[in-house]
Amino acid sequence: MSARLTYTSGGFDTQTDEEFESRLAAARAAGGGDPLPHVIGSLSLSAGDVFERVDPCTDDEVASRAFQADAAIVARAVDAARAAAGGWRGTPFAERCALLRAVAAGIADRHLELAAVASLETGKSRTESIVEVQEAIDLITTYADHMEANDGYVVPLASFVENERNADVLRPYGVFAVIAPFNFPAALSIGMASSALIAGNTVVFKPSEETPRTGAILEEIFRAADLPPGAFNLVHGGESTGRALVAAPIDGVAFTGSAAVGRAIARAMQEGQYGRPALMEMGGKNPAIVGASADLDAAAEGVARAAFGLAGQKCSACSRAIVHAAVHDDFVDRLSAWTARLPLGDPADRDAVVGPVVNGASVARFESAVRTVRLEGRLAAGGGRPSRPGNFVEPTVVTELPLGHTLERDELFLPFVTVTRVGSFDEDLAEANAPVYGLTAGVFSEDQSELDRFLDEIQAGVVYVNRRAGATTGAWPGTQTFCGWKSSGSTGKGGLGPYYLAQFMREQSRTVVGRA
């Protein structure tokens, strides 16, 4: 691999390709394997109904199986986390960071195995999976660095009284639930779980029901790093398991997923005797503005990369291009040409860029959107399904929808981008800010006054200016932060950056007279 591998830089060599292919073939040959158990404390628990995850590149080949946790199993996991919470909280922060750095090293040791399984379960290209695993490693080291740089978040305060010492301390809450999505099953799982653990909380982790095998490998890596039993617990399952976990006596929850589910979780966490933290990252309807002075080749490439990577199944994916009328038609032609050059394929194919969508519900959502476009807009590119097994749909470019159409407002999580014609930069910004979401946004313009207005007025937490490598995507730990505004987030602070870790702790002021 190259010295620095991120979503927008670096690469890997033939040896990496060959090892990935070998790992993917071995994972597929297992035929799903035995059902994956829950791991609670130091015990593996094979209990509950068995569910299967089908390889999305096929119609019926099983990628993984797992037992589904019911409320009783979830309660056992929370009890184990509660029992371990005092000891983990009392572990010096330097030791906690060292243990999590050992987890990062364990991920590095199993890098291509983990990437291959993530590709098997999600269908994402090898490039996406290999880079995602590197992001997981970098997330741990970034958050450990933050903990150490802030000396465990203990800040001496002033004192005006003899023999009195004052300090401000951030303290862990206790037991955190971590509910992870399918699209980045390694990086987002690790980002949330490692933050909670470094901060001194114990964790009950529920991976997506689409990616149980990826979640199981992560648990094996945590266990091999010698965290104390109960610090990191794993329960498998779908919606009912997630509901049981949120309803359990936890002290906080970190969640990545849809706005509807995230806001329901946040409301639930405010019920009871007192509110508890709900750290939500909830997707977006992310715009790229293309001004009259834009470099159209750069804009078309940036939008295509951001719209169609991971088949549009990124919360940061560009799903809207808002284009000045003077360059609209030229831009659509260039974007359509870029779209036609993106090869669909299985992660076993070295040239594949766009993989399948995650499941049949996503295919149905795509087909419904295309039917609507045929009635109310125009398909500029794509709109079909290739004649091959699996959940493959064509990257699609849409124009001429009525302004404010639902397809320009609702998150689809598909390789589907709308292009909206506007007559001024005022209209650009108004349309860009119109949806309820505010996660990422991009702009392409050579007019400095437009760029200044964009940076001042855009309602998004992650913004990019003239970024050919990805108009709205590609954030990396320590390089960008990832904060959702409006319905894209819940706290005004996001992952990857310097303010994320502190959200897993609460503030305590200490005034001590004498020796304590």
MARMI-419476 format. One record per residue (C-alpha): residue number from 1; x, y, z. Coordinates in pm, whole numbers. Layout:
+-----+--------+--------+--------+
:  nr :      u :      v :      w :
+-----+--------+--------+--------+
: NUM :      X :      Y :      Z :
...
+-----+--------+--------+--------+
! end
This chain:
+-----+--------+--------+--------+
:  nr :      u :      v :      w :
+-----+--------+--------+--------+
:   1 :      0 :      0 :      0 :
:   2 :    104 :    363 :    -42 :
:   3 :    235 :    566 :    251 :
:   4 :    -92 :    756 :    300 :
:   5 :   -418 :    591 :    207 :
:   6 :   -741 :    795 :    241 :
:   7 :  -1063 :    832 :     45 :
:   8 :   -900 :   1094 :   -178 :
:   9 :   -533 :    996 :   -182 :
:  10 :   -296 :    703 :   -206 :
:  11 :   -342 :    363 :   -361 :
:  12 :   -233 :      1 :   -332 :
:  13 :    -31 :   -246 :   -532 :
:  14 :    -90 :   -576 :   -710 :
:  15 :      6 :   -774 :   -400 :
:  16 :   -271 :   -602 :   -205 :
:  17 :   -519 :   -679 :   -484 :
:  18 :   -420 :  -1044 :   -485 :
:  19 :   -445 :  -1082 :   -108 :
:  20 :   -783 :   -907 :   -101 :
:  21 :   -912 :  -1141 :   -372 :
:  22 :   -788 :  -1443 :   -180 :
:  23 :   -954 :  -1321 :    140 :
:  24 :  -1281 :  -1247 :    -38 :
:  25 :  -1285 :  -1589 :   -205 :
:  26 :  -1225 :  -1759 :    129 :
:  27 :  -1502 :  -1559 :    296 :
:  28 :  -1744 :  -1655 :     19 :
:  29 :  -1640 :  -2019 :     29 :
:  30 :  -1751 :  -2036 :    392 :
:  31 :  -2111 :  -2011 :    270 :
:  32 :  -2213 :  -1791 :    560 :
:  33 :  -2062 :  -2019 :    822 :
:  34 :  -2217 :  -2108 :   1155 :
:  35 :  -2445 :  -1851 :   1317 :
:  36 :  -2243 :  -1585 :   1494 :
:  37 :  -2295 :  -1568 :   1871 :
:  38 :  -2342 :  -1271 :   2096 :
:  39 :  -2046 :  -1197 :   2322 :
:  40 :  -2139 :  -1083 :   2672 :
:  41 :  -1866 :  -1036 :   2928 :
:  42 :  -1631 :  -1324 :   2860 :
:  43 :  -1904 :  -1560 :   2734 :
:  44 :  -2020 :  -1643 :   2382 :
:  45 :  -2395 :  -1691 :   2373 :
:  46 :  -2561 :  -1883 :   2090 :
:  47 :  -2923 :  -1793 :   2157 :
:  48 :  -3214 :  -1644 :   1968 :
:  49 :  -3355 :  -1690 :   1621 :
:  50 :  -3102 :  -1721 :   1340 :
:  51 :  -3105 :  -1465 :   1060 :
:  52 :  -2910 :  -1463 :    734 :
:  53 :  -2740 :  -1193 :    531 :
:  54 :  -2738 :  -1258 :    156 :
:  55 :  -2439 :  -1140 :    -47 :
:  56 :  -2584 :   -836 :   -231 :
:  57 :  -2384 :   -927 :   -541 :
:  58 :  -2592 :  -1244 :   -571 :
:  59 :  -2957 :  -1340 :   -553 :
:  60 :  -2932 :  -1608 :   -286 :
:  61 :  -2576 :  -1681 :   -169 :
:  62 :  -2550 :  -1643 :    210 :
:  63 :  -2272 :  -1414 :    330 :
:  64 :  -2325 :  -1453 :    704 :
:  65 :  -2557 :  -1584 :    973 :
:  66 :  -2610 :  -1469 :   1329 :
:  67 :  -2834 :  -1516 :   1630 :
:  68 :  -3077 :  -1233 :   1698 :
:  69 :  -3077 :  -1090 :   2050 :
:  70 :  -3412 :  -1045 :   2223 :
:  71 :  -3474 :   -810 :   2515 :
:  72 :  -3351 :  -1064 :   2770 :
:  73 :  -3019 :  -1110 :   2591 :
:  74 :  -2979 :   -734 :   2556 :
:  75 :  -3043 :   -698 :   2929 :
:  76 :  -2767 :   -948 :   3004 :
:  77 :  -2526 :   -749 :   2787 :
:  78 :  -2616 :   -423 :   2963 :
:  79 :  -2575 :   -591 :   3301 :
:  80 :  -2228 :   -712 :   3199 :
:  81 :  -2133 :   -364 :   3083 :
:  82 :  -2266 :   -217 :   3409 :
:  83 :  -2065 :   -463 :   3616 :
:  84 :  -1747 :   -367 :   3430 :
:  85 :  -1812 :      9 :   3431 :
:  86 :  -1653 :     93 :   3766 :
:  87 :  -1329 :    -86 :   3693 :
:  88 :  -1301 :     56 :   3343 :
:  89 :  -1378 :    408 :   3466 :
:  90 :  -1103 :    368 :   3727 :
:  91 :   -847 :    254 :   3470 :
:  92 :   -605 :    544 :   3411 :
:  93 :   -675 :    713 :   3080 :
:  94 :   -324 :    637 :   2956 :
:  95 :   -390 :    264 :   3003 :
:  96 :   -725 :    289 :   2827 :
:  97 :   -558 :    464 :   2535 :
:  98 :   -286 :    199 :   2523 :
:  99 :   -545 :    -79 :   2511 :
: 100 :   -734 :     95 :   2231 :
: 101 :   -409 :    145 :   2040 :
: 102 :   -368 :   -232 :   2070 :
: 103 :   -711 :   -265 :   1907 :
: 104 :   -588 :    -41 :   1625 :
: 105 :   -284 :   -265 :   1582 :
: 106 :   -512 :   -570 :   1576 :
: 107 :   -721 :   -414 :   1300 :
: 108 :   -403 :   -342 :   1103 :
: 109 :   -298 :   -707 :   1141 :
: 110 :   -631 :   -822 :    994 :
: 111 :   -671 :   -530 :    752 :
: 112 :   -745 :   -718 :    430 :
: 113 :   -945 :   -993 :    598 :
: 114 :  -1172 :   -730 :    753 :
: 115 :  -1194 :   -535 :    425 :
: 116 :  -1290 :   -849 :    232 :
: 117 :  -1568 :   -939 :    476 :
: 118 :  -1699 :   -581 :    469 :
: 119 :  -1709 :   -601 :     88 :
: 120 :  -1879 :   -939 :    102 :
: 121 :  -2157 :   -814 :    328 :
: 122 :  -2206 :   -467 :    177 :
: 123 :  -2099 :   -519 :   -186 :
: 124 :  -1875 :   -214 :   -172 :
: 125 :  -1568 :   -200 :   -395 :
: 126 :  -1233 :   -315 :   -264 :
: 127 :  -1100 :     40 :   -267 :
: 128 :  -1385 :    157 :    -46 :
: 129 :  -1339 :   -132 :    199 :
: 130 :   -961 :   -123 :    220 :
: 131 :   -965 :    252 :    282 :
: 132 :  -1248 :    219 :    534 :
: 133 :  -1042 :    -18 :    748 :
: 134 :   -755 :    231 :    742 :
: 135 :  -1001 :    497 :    859 :
: 136 :  -1100 :    274 :   1152 :
: 137 :   -735 :    255 :   1256 :
: 138 :   -690 :    630 :   1223 :
: 139 :  -1006 :    701 :   1421 :
: 140 :   -870 :    515 :   1722 :
: 141 :   -534 :    686 :   1709 :
: 142 :   -696 :   1028 :   1657 :
: 143 :   -923 :    996 :   1960 :
: 144 :   -646 :    849 :   2177 :
: 145 :   -428 :   1144 :   2074 :
: 146 :   -705 :   1384 :   2180 :
: 147 :   -741 :   1216 :   2520 :
: 148 :   -368 :   1230 :   2582 :
: 149 :   -322 :   1584 :   2453 :
: 150 :   -591 :   1700 :   2696 :
: 151 :   -435 :   1513 :   2988 :
: 152 :   -751 :   1309 :   3038 :
: 153 :   -963 :   1626 :   3034 :
: 154 :   -857 :   1744 :   3380 :
: 155 :   -816 :   2122 :   3384 :
: 156 :   -683 :   2309 :   3692 :
: 157 :   -890 :   2616 :   3781 :
: 158 :   -811 :   2931 :   3975 :
: 159 :   -836 :   2946 :   4354 :
: 160 :   -869 :   3249 :   4582 :
: 161 :   -881 :   3059 :   4909 :
: 162 :   -578 :   2927 :   5095 :
: 163 :   -537 :   2547 :   5085 :
: 164 :   -820 :   2510 :   4833 :
: 165 :   -768 :   2342 :   4494 :
: 166 :  -1015 :   2362 :   4208 :
: 167 :  -1033 :   2157 :   3891 :
: 168 :  -1272 :   2087 :   3607 :
: 169 :  -1293 :   1717 :   3514 :
: 170 :  -1474 :   1531 :   3236 :
: 171 :  -1608 :   1198 :   3360 :
: 172 :  -1761 :    902 :   3171 :
: 173 :  -2135 :    844 :   3186 :
: 174 :  -2125 :    467 :   3240 :
: 175 :  -2273 :    229 :   2980 :
: 176 :  -2299 :    343 :   2618 :
: 177 :  -2497 :    168 :   2345 :
: 178 :  -2336 :    184 :   2002 :
: 179 :  -2575 :    119 :   1713 :
: 180 :  -2388 :    104 :   1383 :
: 181 :  -2498 :    127 :   1017 :
: 182 :  -2426 :   -109 :    730 :
: 183 :  -2241 :    127 :    497 :
: 184 :  -1918 :    173 :    697 :
: 185 :  -1937 :   -133 :    922 :
: 186 :  -1577 :   -108 :   1038 :
: 187 :  -1502 :    266 :   1052 :
: 188 :  -1828 :    395 :   1198 :
: 189 :  -1853 :    108 :   1447 :
: 190 :  -1498 :    170 :   1562 :
: 191 :  -1535 :    549 :   1566 :
: 192 :  -1829 :    538 :   1806 :
: 193 :  -1713 :    245 :   2019 :
: 194 :  -1352 :    356 :   2058 :
: 195 :  -1458 :    707 :   2163 :
: 196 :  -1690 :    569 :   2429 :
: 197 :  -1420 :    335 :   2560 :
: 198 :  -1135 :    588 :   2557 :
: 199 :  -1362 :    825 :   2752 :
: 200 :  -1406 :    555 :   3019 :
: 201 :  -1749 :    414 :   2930 :
: 202 :  -1826 :     49 :   2872 :
: 203 :  -2004 :    -48 :   2550 :
: 204 :  -2284 :   -268 :   2422 :
: 205 :  -2232 :   -281 :   2046 :
: 206 :  -2498 :   -373 :   1791 :
: 207 :  -2368 :   -395 :   1435 :
: 208 :  -2610 :   -365 :   1146 :
: 209 :  -2808 :   -679 :   1069 :
: 210 :  -2661 :   -644 :    717 :
: 211 :  -2302 :   -678 :    847 :
: 212 :  -2290 :   -919 :   1143 :
: 213 :  -1970 :  -1089 :   1031 :
: 214 :  -1781 :   -761 :   1013 :
: 215 :  -1904 :   -681 :   1363 :
: 216 :  -1795 :  -1024 :   1490 :
: 217 :  -1440 :   -973 :   1361 :
: 218 :  -1425 :   -639 :   1540 :
: 219 :  -1529 :   -810 :   1864 :
: 220 :  -1255 :  -1070 :   1817 :
: 221 :  -1001 :   -790 :   1779 :
: 222 :  -1123 :   -616 :   2095 :
: 223 :  -1104 :   -944 :   2286 :
: 224 :   -752 :  -1015 :   2162 :
: 225 :   -641 :   -671 :   2285 :
: 226 :   -719 :   -784 :   2645 :
: 227 :   -983 :   -533 :   2738 :
: 228 :  -1144 :   -643 :   3065 :
: 229 :  -1451 :   -867 :   3029 :
: 230 :  -1766 :   -660 :   2997 :
: 231 :  -1597 :   -348 :   2865 :
: 232 :  -1703 :   -432 :   2508 :
: 233 :  -2009 :   -651 :   2452 :
: 234 :  -2164 :   -759 :   2122 :
: 235 :  -2530 :   -830 :   2045 :
: 236 :  -2656 :   -913 :   1697 :
: 237 :  -2994 :   -831 :   1553 :
: 238 :  -3216 :   -593 :   1365 :
: 239 :  -3472 :   -330 :   1456 :
: 240 :  -3621 :   -515 :   1752 :
: 241 :  -3275 :   -562 :   1905 :
: 242 :  -3200 :   -194 :   1858 :
: 243 :  -3528 :    -96 :   2024 :
: 244 :  -3454 :   -324 :   2319 :
: 245 :  -3109 :   -171 :   2358 :
: 246 :  -3241 :    186 :   2359 :
: 247 :  -3511 :     84 :   2611 :
: 248 :  -3255 :    -79 :   2842 :
: 249 :  -3101 :    108 :   3138 :
: 250 :  -2810 :    255 :   2942 :
: 251 :  -2644 :    589 :   3016 :
: 252 :  -2601 :    708 :   2657 :
: 253 :  -2625 :    603 :   2294 :
: 254 :  -2423 :    670 :   1981 :
: 255 :  -2609 :    602 :   1658 :
: 256 :  -2552 :    645 :   1285 :
: 257 :  -2844 :    599 :   1049 :
: 258 :  -3163 :    759 :    923 :
: 259 :  -3306 :   1082 :   1063 :
: 260 :  -3638 :    917 :   1146 :
: 261 :  -3475 :    646 :   1358 :
: 262 :  -3215 :    877 :   1509 :
: 263 :  -3470 :   1134 :   1622 :
: 264 :  -3689 :    860 :   1771 :
: 265 :  -3388 :    737 :   1969 :
: 266 :  -3307 :   1090 :   2083 :
: 267 :  -3665 :   1137 :   2206 :
: 268 :  -3654 :    806 :   2391 :
: 269 :  -3331 :    907 :   2564 :
: 270 :  -3505 :   1215 :   2707 :
: 271 :  -3772 :   1004 :   2875 :
: 272 :  -3751 :    866 :   3227 :
: 273 :  -3624 :   1041 :   3539 :
: 274 :  -3363 :   1243 :   3346 :
: 275 :  -3232 :   1290 :   2997 :
: 276 :  -2932 :   1097 :   2870 :
: 277 :  -2696 :   1179 :   2584 :
: 278 :  -2790 :   1073 :   2232 :
: 279 :  -2509 :   1131 :   1982 :
: 280 :  -2678 :   1105 :   1644 :
: 281 :  -2536 :   1119 :   1290 :
: 282 :  -2835 :   1105 :   1060 :
: 283 :  -2758 :   1141 :    694 :
: 284 :  -2809 :   1418 :    443 :
: 285 :  -2941 :   1551 :    115 :
: 286 :  -2611 :   1700 :     14 :
: 287 :  -2581 :   1970 :   -255 :
: 288 :  -2302 :   2074 :   -487 :
: 289 :  -2342 :   2426 :   -625 :
: 290 :  -2198 :   2481 :   -974 :
: 291 :  -2163 :   2847 :  -1055 :
: 292 :  -2144 :   3014 :  -1395 :
: 293 :  -1765 :   3052 :  -1362 :
: 294 :  -1698 :   2694 :  -1248 :
: 295 :  -1444 :   2457 :  -1399 :
: 296 :  -1706 :   2219 :  -1539 :
: 297 :  -1471 :   1925 :  -1581 :
: 298 :  -1371 :   1949 :  -1216 :
: 299 :  -1733 :   1993 :  -1111 :
: 300 :  -1857 :   1694 :  -1313 :
: 301 :  -1582 :   1471 :  -1177 :
: 302 :  -1632 :   1591 :   -820 :
: 303 :  -2007 :   1534 :   -832 :
: 304 :  -1975 :   1192 :   -997 :
: 305 :  -1722 :   1072 :   -742 :
: 306 :  -1932 :   1196 :   -452 :
: 307 :  -2265 :   1078 :   -592 :
: 308 :  -2178 :    726 :   -702 :
: 309 :  -1904 :    598 :   -470 :
: 310 :  -2045 :    314 :   -255 :
: 311 :  -2349 :    325 :   -488 :
: 312 :  -2460 :    652 :   -330 :
: 313 :  -2499 :    486 :     11 :
: 314 :  -2299 :    742 :    207 :
: 315 :  -2462 :    995 :    434 :
: 316 :  -2225 :   1246 :    272 :
: 317 :  -2306 :   1145 :    -88 :
: 318 :  -2383 :   1423 :   -333 :
: 319 :  -2747 :   1375 :   -428 :
: 320 :  -2815 :   1722 :   -572 :
: 321 :  -2627 :   1943 :   -817 :
: 322 :  -2757 :   2300 :   -829 :
: 323 :  -2631 :   2457 :  -1149 :
: 324 :  -2642 :   2805 :  -1300 :
: 325 :  -2857 :   2813 :  -1612 :
: 326 :  -2569 :   2942 :  -1826 :
: 327 :  -2373 :   2617 :  -1779 :
: 328 :  -2651 :   2372 :  -1691 :
: 329 :  -2671 :   2180 :  -2017 :
: 330 :  -2294 :   2158 :  -2058 :
: 331 :  -2258 :   2035 :  -1701 :
: 332 :  -2528 :   1770 :  -1748 :
: 333 :  -2351 :   1643 :  -2059 :
: 334 :  -2019 :   1617 :  -1876 :
: 335 :  -2169 :   1456 :  -1568 :
: 336 :  -2358 :   1205 :  -1784 :
: 337 :  -2036 :   1120 :  -1967 :
: 338 :  -1858 :   1065 :  -1636 :
: 339 :  -2143 :    847 :  -1514 :
: 340 :  -2128 :    628 :  -1824 :
: 341 :  -1760 :    556 :  -1758 :
: 342 :  -1813 :    419 :  -1406 :
: 343 :  -1796 :     38 :  -1417 :
: 344 :  -2045 :   -158 :  -1207 :
: 345 :  -1921 :   -477 :  -1055 :
: 346 :  -1850 :   -722 :   -780 :
: 347 :  -1570 :   -634 :   -534 :
: 348 :  -1385 :   -932 :   -682 :
: 349 :  -1352 :   -725 :  -1003 :
: 350 :  -1045 :   -502 :   -988 :
: 351 :  -1199 :   -236 :  -1209 :
: 352 :  -1533 :   -213 :  -1029 :
: 353 :  -1620 :    131 :   -895 :
: 354 :  -1994 :    103 :   -825 :
: 355 :  -2121 :   -203 :   -643 :
: 356 :  -2477 :   -313 :   -562 :
: 357 :  -2718 :   -141 :   -328 :
: 358 :  -2762 :   -309 :      4 :
: 359 :  -3092 :   -494 :    -29 :
: 360 :  -3418 :   -542 :   -215 :
: 361 :  -3582 :   -249 :    -40 :
: 362 :  -3315 :    -21 :   -187 :
: 363 :  -3375 :   -166 :   -533 :
: 364 :  -3748 :   -103 :   -496 :
: 365 :  -3681 :    256 :   -384 :
: 366 :  -3463 :    308 :   -692 :
: 367 :  -3727 :    169 :   -926 :
: 368 :  -3994 :    386 :   -769 :
: 369 :  -3779 :    699 :   -805 :
: 370 :  -3709 :    620 :  -1171 :
: 371 :  -4080 :    572 :  -1242 :
: 372 :  -4146 :    913 :  -1091 :
: 373 :  -3875 :   1073 :  -1304 :
: 374 :  -4018 :    924 :  -1622 :
: 375 :  -4345 :   1099 :  -1541 :
: 376 :  -4221 :   1428 :  -1397 :
: 377 :  -3862 :   1487 :  -1513 :
: 378 :  -3597 :   1356 :  -1751 :
: 379 :  -3338 :   1080 :  -1720 :
: 380 :  -3007 :   1217 :  -1846 :
: 381 :  -2813 :    899 :  -1762 :
: 382 :  -2882 :    557 :  -1613 :
: 383 :  -3219 :    465 :  -1472 :
: 384 :  -3195 :     94 :  -1545 :
: 385 :  -3076 :   -231 :  -1397 :
: 386 :  -2804 :   -446 :  -1551 :
: 387 :  -2902 :   -802 :  -1642 :
: 388 :  -2699 :   -980 :  -1375 :
: 389 :  -2770 :  -1130 :  -1033 :
: 390 :  -2766 :   -911 :   -726 :
: 391 :  -2891 :   -569 :   -623 :
: 392 :  -2721 :   -372 :   -900 :
: 393 :  -2874 :    -48 :  -1029 :
: 394 :  -2728 :    201 :  -1274 :
: 395 :  -2580 :    530 :  -1156 :
: 396 :  -2849 :    778 :  -1250 :
: 397 :  -2858 :   1149 :  -1339 :
: 398 :  -3195 :   1328 :  -1338 :
: 399 :  -3294 :   1674 :  -1465 :
: 400 :  -3603 :   1887 :  -1519 :
: 401 :  -3789 :   1800 :  -1203 :
: 402 :  -4012 :   2076 :  -1064 :
: 403 :  -3823 :   2291 :   -812 :
: 404 :  -3864 :   2151 :   -462 :
: 405 :  -3968 :   1805 :   -584 :
: 406 :  -3963 :   1533 :   -319 :
: 407 :  -3672 :   1363 :   -500 :
: 408 :  -3475 :   1683 :   -434 :
: 409 :  -3567 :   1681 :    -65 :
: 410 :  -3580 :   1322 :     68 :
: 411 :  -3270 :   1114 :    131 :
: 412 :  -3274 :    816 :   -107 :
: 413 :  -2939 :    651 :    -25 :
: 414 :  -2897 :    547 :   -389 :
: 415 :  -2664 :    622 :   -683 :
: 416 :  -2909 :    890 :   -790 :
: 417 :  -2835 :   1260 :   -837 :
: 418 :  -3072 :   1537 :   -942 :
: 419 :  -2954 :   1843 :  -1136 :
: 420 :  -3149 :   2165 :  -1072 :
: 421 :  -3128 :   2469 :  -1298 :
: 422 :  -3116 :   2810 :  -1124 :
: 423 :  -3066 :   3165 :  -1246 :
: 424 :  -2852 :   3325 :   -975 :
: 425 :  -2626 :   3254 :   -681 :
: 426 :  -2905 :   3368 :   -449 :
: 427 :  -3116 :   3087 :   -591 :
: 428 :  -2821 :   2847 :   -558 :
: 429 :  -2795 :   2908 :   -185 :
: 430 :  -3169 :   2907 :   -125 :
: 431 :  -3207 :   2571 :   -297 :
: 432 :  -2896 :   2427 :   -132 :
: 433 :  -3032 :   2513 :    213 :
: 434 :  -3395 :   2413 :    146 :
: 435 :  -3397 :   2050 :    273 :
: 436 :  -3415 :   1968 :    643 :
: 437 :  -3068 :   1814 :    629 :
: 438 :  -2734 :   1989 :    671 :
: 439 :  -2448 :   1743 :    661 :
: 440 :  -2214 :   1818 :    368 :
: 441 :  -2210 :   2065 :     80 :
: 442 :  -1977 :   2167 :   -201 :
: 443 :  -1932 :   2455 :   -440 :
: 444 :  -1752 :   2500 :   -772 :
: 445 :  -1688 :   2862 :   -868 :
: 446 :  -1400 :   3092 :   -964 :
: 447 :  -1585 :   3396 :   -827 :
: 448 :  -1439 :   3482 :   -485 :
: 449 :  -1750 :   3669 :   -375 :
: 450 :  -1957 :   3357 :   -439 :
: 451 :  -1715 :   3142 :   -242 :
: 452 :  -1724 :   3387 :     48 :
: 453 :  -2104 :   3385 :     49 :
: 454 :  -2111 :   3005 :     31 :
: 455 :  -1886 :   2970 :    335 :
: 456 :  -2091 :   3226 :    526 :
: 457 :  -2443 :   3116 :    436 :
: 458 :  -2440 :   2743 :    365 :
: 459 :  -2622 :   2539 :    630 :
: 460 :  -2398 :   2233 :    650 :
: 461 :  -2136 :   2108 :    891 :
: 462 :  -1885 :   1980 :    632 :
: 463 :  -1814 :   2199 :    331 :
: 464 :  -1580 :   2171 :     34 :
: 465 :  -1471 :   2436 :   -217 :
: 466 :  -1368 :   2335 :   -572 :
: 467 :  -1289 :   1979 :   -464 :
: 468 :  -1249 :   1760 :   -769 :
: 469 :  -1169 :   1452 :   -559 :
: 470 :  -1520 :   1455 :   -414 :
: 471 :  -1767 :   1741 :   -414 :
: 472 :  -1923 :   1645 :    -79 :
: 473 :  -1740 :   1330 :     38 :
: 474 :  -1405 :   1209 :    164 :
: 475 :  -1371 :   1338 :    521 :
: 476 :  -1080 :   1187 :    715 :
: 477 :   -988 :   1180 :   1086 :
: 478 :   -778 :   1478 :   1181 :
: 479 :   -813 :   1631 :    833 :
: 480 :  -1184 :   1714 :    828 :
: 481 :  -1450 :   1692 :   1096 :
: 482 :  -1793 :   1543 :   1033 :
: 483 :  -2066 :   1742 :   1201 :
: 484 :  -2429 :   1733 :   1095 :
: 485 :  -2642 :   2045 :   1119 :
: 486 :  -3024 :   2051 :   1123 :
: 487 :  -3167 :   1698 :   1085 :
: 488 :  -2824 :   1555 :   1007 :
: 489 :  -2703 :   1570 :   1367 :
: 490 :  -2807 :   1621 :   1726 :
: 491 :  -2528 :   1796 :   1916 :
: 492 :  -2362 :   2055 :   1693 :
: 493 :  -2034 :   1864 :   1717 :
: 494 :  -1924 :   1579 :   1494 :
: 495 :  -1692 :   1285 :   1457 :
: 496 :  -1332 :   1282 :   1334 :
: 497 :  -1252 :   1614 :   1503 :
: 498 :  -1139 :   1762 :   1834 :
: 499 :  -1482 :   1803 :   1998 :
: 500 :  -1624 :   1454 :   1948 :
: 501 :  -1460 :   1259 :   2229 :
: 502 :  -1568 :   1503 :   2500 :
: 503 :  -1934 :   1430 :   2422 :
: 504 :  -1893 :   1084 :   2576 :
: 505 :  -1818 :   1248 :   2912 :
: 506 :  -1992 :   1489 :   3149 :
: 507 :  -1843 :   1779 :   3336 :
: 508 :  -1769 :   1785 :   3708 :
: 509 :  -1621 :   2077 :   3902 :
: 510 :  -1410 :   1975 :   4201 :
: 511 :  -1315 :   2195 :   4493 :
: 512 :  -1092 :   2021 :   4744 :
: 513 :   -970 :   2167 :   5072 :
: 514 :   -677 :   1986 :   5225 :
: 515 :   -547 :   1650 :   5114 :
: 516 :   -816 :   1472 :   4910 :
+-----+--------+--------+--------+
! end
